[in-house]
């Protein structure tokens, strides 16, 4: 079975986060990765100065429509990470729902990029956590647990993924169901 991933995450010119950290390790293993950059920043948001662009919901939907119109949307997995605003996240939710309707076996992995060491540090705008919660509730998906438990904010949405070594973690998530062990 050929694994095909749609990765909707951030991109940075300097550093390794988002699509910069997830795409290459997956491709090295022969996994096809189509990626959409939710933002393109000079560096990650932990620096004092960040410059760049944020992809809006309309442009995201247009990119997906192009993939779908050409039959290029047959994914086995979807990865999502940092987004620039709640509206974009709602568009991501629509894409995930559309893919799951057409391909019910597609697996979805969400890294909401909420922060580190128990602190919420990268919330772009109000409504973000609620939008994540709505997507998760609507999908009724089982999510792998790593660090953050968000029930107080998201109701019964469950546990969300966050891990600094994203590339290795995503490889483990994708391959764990296809190979007996991974080390």
Secondary structure, DSSP 8 states (H G I E B T S, - for coil): ---EEEEEEEEESSS--THHHHHHHHHHTT-EEEEEEEEEESS-TTSS---EEE--HHHHHHHHHHHHHTT----SEEEE---S-HHHHHHHHHHHHHHHHH-TT-EEEEB---EETTEE----STTHHHHHHHHHHHHT-----SSEE-HHHHGGG-EEB--S-HHHHHHHHHHTTTSS---
